[in-house]
Amino acid sequence: MVVAPGQGSQTPGFLAPWVSEQNFREHLEAMSDVVGLDLVAHGTTSDSDTIRDTRIAQPLIVAASLLAFGALSAARVERIGAVAGHSVGEVTAAAASGILTEHDALAFVRERGRAMADAASLHATGMSAVVGGDETALIERLGELGLEPANVNGGGQIVVAGPVDALAALASDPLPGSRVIPLSVAGAFHTRYMRSAGETLRSIAAGMQTSDPRIPVYTNHDGSSVSSGEKFLALMVGQVSSPVRWDLTMAAFAADGITGMIELSPAGALVGLARRGLKGVPAVAVKTPDDLPAAFEMLDAEMAAPSPDGK
């Protein structure tokens, strides 16, 4: 299983180890031309405030994941059993599975970042991760504050979103046993505040060609594996204003018996969730090219493992 991370995973300079290798630098430069951004500079020298900008963050994260996926697929494409992405990572998954061409996936994420940034500019909103505490009590509290669950991540973590004053109120008086951690994002993504972005993307998606996935792909919508490229694209559009159910996606992984997880760059967040939600499943975070051998080893081990029927 190969997974692609979402917004907030980026850190200043995280692509420096990648662009030190000429083939990765050239690939990133080509992707820069598509999205109209200097992704090499943003991945190496731009500061945290710059790469926090949704217009930059989303193309940057998808491009980084595509660099890592390109390396995996060039060497072991037949051994990649399935793909999934968290939030904007679903755009990476669409390209990785063949639903969209890389060019169209980059064009889509360019417009996604712009549309979501525009929607975020209309209201002072943000997101916070809530770790621990009683989920039922949290949902009730969110209703009282006018907040919404945006990412139900599993492993005892729910990302909530809405007005910044309401997020501050939650942080100042957290539920017993919980911690509230502000996230470095610029809006209330995956909530009603993103409906205008959804309308923009629906129009853009209508002009895109899709193919059915050649690698199984799971959706954030309900954790199901989707066999129609057209349906997956429609779900990606709806996803911007509806919750990411990564808990259901991980539950589907477990039900389908995955034996390992590889997280693409900028990796770490989804591996952390897997440690809590998929206990016992080994995971590799591909943060730099130095992590690729461990990912190759995992793919080789999965190919060598016996099937459930022992054959």
C-alpha positions as CSV (number, residue, x, y, z in Angstrom):
1,M,0.0,0.0,0.0
2,V,1.4,3.4,-1.0
3,V,-0.1,6.5,0.6
4,A,0.2,10.2,-0.1
5,P,0.1,12.9,2.6
6,G,-2.0,16.0,2.8
7,Q,-1.5,19.7,3.5
8,G,0.6,20.6,6.6
9,S,3.2,17.9,5.9
10,Q,5.6,20.3,4.2
11,T,8.5,21.9,6.0
12,P,11.1,24.4,4.8
13,G,13.9,22.8,2.8
14,F,12.3,19.4,2.7
15,L,13.0,18.9,-1.0
16,A,16.7,19.8,-0.8
17,P,17.9,16.1,-0.7
18,W,15.7,15.4,-3.8
19,V,16.9,18.2,-6.0
20,S,20.5,17.4,-5.3
21,E,20.0,14.5,-7.7
22,Q,19.7,15.6,-11.3
23,N,16.8,13.4,-12.4
24,F,14.6,14.5,-9.5
25,R,15.5,18.1,-10.1
26,E,14.6,17.9,-13.8
27,H,11.3,16.2,-12.9
28,L,10.5,18.9,-10.4
29,E,11.4,21.7,-12.9
30,A,9.0,20.1,-15.4
31,M,6.2,20.0,-12.8
32,S,7.0,23.7,-11.9
33,D,6.2,24.6,-15.5
34,V,2.8,23.0,-15.3
35,V,1.7,24.7,-12.1
36,G,3.4,28.0,-12.8
37,L,5.4,28.0,-9.6
38,D,9.1,27.6,-8.8
39,L,8.8,24.4,-6.9
40,V,12.5,24.0,-6.6
41,A,12.8,27.2,-4.7
42,H,9.7,26.6,-2.6
43,G,11.0,23.1,-1.7
44,T,14.5,24.3,-0.8
45,T,14.7,27.9,0.2
46,S,11.2,29.3,0.9
47,D,10.3,29.9,4.5
48,S,7.5,28.3,6.4
49,D,5.1,31.3,5.9
50,T,5.6,31.1,2.1
51,I,4.9,27.4,1.8
52,R,2.0,27.6,4.2
53,D,0.1,29.6,1.4
54,T,-2.5,27.1,0.1
55,R,-1.7,28.2,-3.5
56,I,1.9,27.0,-3.0
57,A,1.5,24.3,-0.4
58,Q,-0.9,22.0,-2.4
59,P,1.1,21.9,-5.7
60,L,4.3,21.6,-3.7
61,I,3.1,18.6,-1.7
62,V,1.6,16.8,-4.7
63,A,4.8,17.4,-6.7
64,A,6.9,16.0,-3.9
65,S,4.8,12.9,-3.6
66,L,5.0,12.4,-7.4
67,L,8.8,12.5,-7.2
68,A,8.8,9.7,-4.7
69,F,6.1,7.7,-6.5
70,G,8.0,8.1,-9.8
71,A,11.0,6.5,-8.2
72,L,9.0,3.6,-6.7
73,S,7.0,2.9,-9.9
74,A,10.1,3.1,-12.1
75,A,11.7,0.2,-10.2
76,R,8.7,-1.7,-8.8
77,V,5.4,-0.6,-10.4
78,E,4.1,-4.2,-10.6
79,R,4.6,-4.6,-6.9
80,I,2.5,-1.6,-5.8
81,G,-0.7,-3.2,-4.6
82,A,-2.9,-0.2,-4.0
83,V,-2.7,3.6,-3.5
84,A,-4.6,6.2,-1.4
85,G,-4.1,9.8,-0.5
86,H,-5.1,12.0,2.5
87,S,-6.9,15.2,1.5
88,V,-4.9,16.8,-1.3
89,G,-2.9,13.5,-1.4
90,E,-5.9,12.1,-3.3
91,V,-4.7,14.1,-6.3
92,T,-1.4,12.2,-6.1
93,A,-3.3,9.0,-5.8
94,A,-5.3,9.9,-9.0
95,A,-2.1,10.3,-10.9
96,A,-0.4,7.3,-9.4
97,S,-3.4,5.0,-10.2
98,G,-3.7,6.3,-13.8
99,I,-7.0,8.0,-13.3
100,L,-5.5,11.4,-14.3
101,T,-2.3,12.0,-16.2
102,E,0.4,13.6,-14.2
103,H,-0.1,16.9,-16.2
104,D,-3.9,16.9,-15.5
105,A,-3.3,16.0,-11.8
106,L,-0.9,19.0,-11.5
107,A,-3.3,21.3,-13.3
108,F,-6.1,20.2,-11.0
109,V,-4.1,20.7,-7.8
110,R,-3.0,24.2,-9.1
111,E,-6.7,25.2,-9.4
112,R,-7.6,23.4,-6.2
113,G,-5.0,25.4,-4.2
114,R,-6.2,28.7,-5.8
115,A,-9.9,28.0,-5.2
116,M,-9.5,26.9,-1.6
117,A,-7.3,29.9,-0.9
118,D,-9.9,32.2,-2.3
119,A,-12.6,30.5,-0.2
120,A,-10.4,30.7,2.9
121,S,-9.9,34.5,2.3
122,L,-13.7,35.1,2.8
123,H,-13.7,34.2,6.5
124,A,-11.2,34.1,9.4
125,T,-11.0,30.3,9.8
126,G,-8.5,27.6,10.6
127,M,-8.0,24.0,11.7
128,S,-6.8,22.3,14.9
129,A,-6.0,18.7,15.7
130,V,-7.8,17.3,18.8
131,V,-6.0,14.2,20.2
132,G,-7.6,12.1,22.8
133,G,-10.8,12.7,24.8
134,D,-14.3,11.3,24.3
135,E,-15.4,11.5,20.6
136,T,-19.1,11.8,21.3
137,A,-18.5,14.7,23.8
138,L,-16.2,16.4,21.3
139,I,-18.8,16.3,18.5
140,E,-21.3,17.8,20.9
141,R,-18.9,20.6,21.8
142,L,-18.1,21.3,18.2
143,G,-21.8,21.9,17.5
144,E,-22.0,24.3,20.4
145,L,-19.0,26.3,19.1
146,G,-19.9,26.3,15.4
147,L,-17.0,24.0,14.5
148,E,-17.0,20.9,12.3
149,P,-15.0,17.7,12.2
150,A,-12.9,18.1,9.0
151,N,-10.5,15.1,9.2
152,V,-11.5,12.0,11.2
153,N,-8.0,10.5,11.2
154,G,-8.4,7.5,13.5
155,G,-6.0,6.6,16.2
156,G,-7.7,9.1,18.6
157,Q,-7.2,12.1,16.4
158,I,-9.9,14.4,14.9
159,V,-9.0,17.6,13.0
160,V,-11.7,20.3,13.6
161,A,-12.2,23.4,11.6
162,G,-14.1,26.7,11.7
163,P,-13.8,30.3,12.9
164,V,-10.5,31.1,14.6
165,D,-12.3,32.5,17.7
166,A,-14.2,29.2,18.1
167,L,-10.9,27.2,17.7
168,A,-9.3,29.5,20.4
169,A,-12.3,28.8,22.7
170,L,-11.8,25.1,22.3
171,A,-8.1,25.3,22.9
172,S,-8.6,27.4,26.1
173,D,-11.0,24.9,27.5
174,P,-10.2,21.5,26.0
175,L,-12.3,18.4,26.9
176,P,-10.9,16.2,29.6
177,G,-8.1,14.0,28.4
178,S,-7.6,15.9,25.1
179,R,-5.0,18.2,23.6
180,V,-5.8,20.8,21.0
181,I,-3.0,21.5,18.5
182,P,-3.3,24.4,16.0
183,L,-2.4,23.4,12.4
184,S,-0.4,25.4,9.9
185,V,-3.1,25.7,7.3
186,A,-4.9,28.9,6.1
187,G,-8.6,27.9,6.3
188,A,-11.4,25.6,7.4
189,F,-10.8,22.9,4.7
190,H,-13.3,20.1,4.3
191,T,-16.2,22.1,5.7
192,R,-19.0,24.3,4.5
193,Y,-16.5,27.2,4.2
194,M,-15.1,25.5,1.1
195,R,-18.3,25.2,-0.9
196,S,-17.4,27.9,-3.4
197,A,-14.1,26.1,-4.1
198,G,-16.1,22.9,-4.8
199,E,-18.2,24.7,-7.3
200,T,-15.0,26.0,-9.1
201,L,-13.5,22.6,-9.2
202,R,-16.7,20.9,-10.4
203,S,-16.5,23.1,-13.5
204,I,-12.8,22.3,-14.0
205,A,-13.3,18.6,-13.5
206,A,-16.0,18.6,-16.2
207,G,-13.4,19.3,-18.8
208,M,-11.0,16.6,-17.7
209,Q,-10.5,13.1,-19.2
210,T,-10.3,10.2,-16.7
211,S,-9.3,6.6,-17.0
212,D,-10.3,3.8,-14.7
213,P,-7.5,3.0,-12.2
214,R,-4.9,0.5,-13.2
215,I,-3.8,0.3,-9.6
216,P,-6.6,-0.1,-6.9
217,V,-7.3,3.2,-5.3
218,Y,-9.1,3.9,-2.0
219,T,-11.1,7.0,-1.3
220,N,-11.3,9.4,1.7
221,H,-15.1,9.6,1.3
222,D,-15.9,6.3,3.0
223,G,-12.8,4.1,2.7
224,S,-14.1,2.2,-0.3
225,S,-11.9,1.1,-3.3
226,V,-13.2,2.9,-6.4
227,S,-13.1,1.2,-9.8
228,S,-14.3,4.2,-11.8
229,G,-12.0,7.1,-12.6
230,E,-14.9,9.4,-13.2
231,K,-16.4,8.6,-9.8
232,F,-13.1,9.1,-8.1
233,L,-12.7,12.6,-9.7
234,A,-16.2,13.5,-8.6
235,L,-15.4,12.4,-5.0
236,M,-12.2,14.5,-5.1
237,V,-14.3,17.6,-6.0
238,G,-16.8,16.9,-3.2
239,Q,-14.0,16.2,-0.7
240,V,-12.9,19.9,-0.5
241,S,-16.1,20.7,1.5
242,S,-16.8,17.4,3.2
243,P,-14.9,15.5,5.9
244,V,-11.8,13.3,5.2
245,R,-12.6,9.9,6.7
246,W,-9.1,8.5,7.0
247,D,-10.3,6.4,9.8
248,L,-12.5,4.5,7.4
249,T,-9.7,4.3,4.8
250,M,-7.4,2.7,7.4
251,A,-10.2,0.3,8.4
252,A,-10.5,-0.7,4.8
253,F,-6.7,-1.3,4.6
254,A,-7.0,-3.6,7.7
255,A,-10.0,-5.4,6.3
256,D,-8.3,-6.1,3.1
257,G,-5.2,-7.4,4.9
258,I,-2.5,-5.0,3.8
259,T,0.9,-6.1,5.1
260,G,2.9,-2.8,4.8
261,M,2.5,0.9,4.1
262,I,4.8,3.3,2.2
263,E,4.2,7.0,2.7
264,L,5.4,9.3,0.0
265,S,7.3,12.6,0.6
266,P,6.7,14.8,2.6
267,A,6.2,11.7,4.7
268,G,5.6,11.1,8.4
269,A,2.1,12.1,9.3
270,L,0.3,9.1,7.9
271,V,2.9,6.7,9.2
272,G,2.3,8.2,12.6
273,L,-1.5,7.6,12.3
274,A,-0.8,4.0,11.1
275,R,1.2,3.2,14.2
276,R,-1.9,3.9,16.2
277,G,-4.7,2.8,13.8
278,L,-2.9,-0.1,12.1
279,K,-0.9,-1.6,14.9
280,G,1.5,-4.2,13.8
281,V,1.6,-3.1,10.1
282,P,5.1,-2.1,9.2
283,A,5.5,1.3,7.5
284,V,8.2,3.2,5.7
285,A,8.2,7.0,5.4
286,V,10.0,8.1,2.2
287,K,11.3,11.5,3.3
288,T,14.4,11.6,1.2
289,P,15.9,9.5,-1.6
290,D,17.9,7.6,1.1
291,D,14.6,6.1,2.3
292,L,13.8,4.5,-1.1
293,P,15.8,1.3,-0.5
294,A,13.7,0.5,2.5
295,A,10.6,1.1,0.4
296,F,11.9,-1.2,-2.3
297,E,12.6,-3.8,0.3
298,M,9.1,-3.6,1.6
299,L,7.6,-4.0,-1.9
300,D,9.8,-7.0,-2.6
301,A,8.8,-8.6,0.7
302,E,5.1,-8.1,-0.2
303,M,5.6,-9.7,-3.5
304,A,7.3,-12.7,-1.8
305,A,4.7,-13.1,0.9
306,P,2.2,-15.9,0.5
307,S,-1.4,-15.1,-0.5
308,P,-4.2,-15.5,2.0
309,D,-5.1,-18.9,0.5
310,G,-1.5,-20.1,0.9
311,K,-0.7,-20.2,-2.8
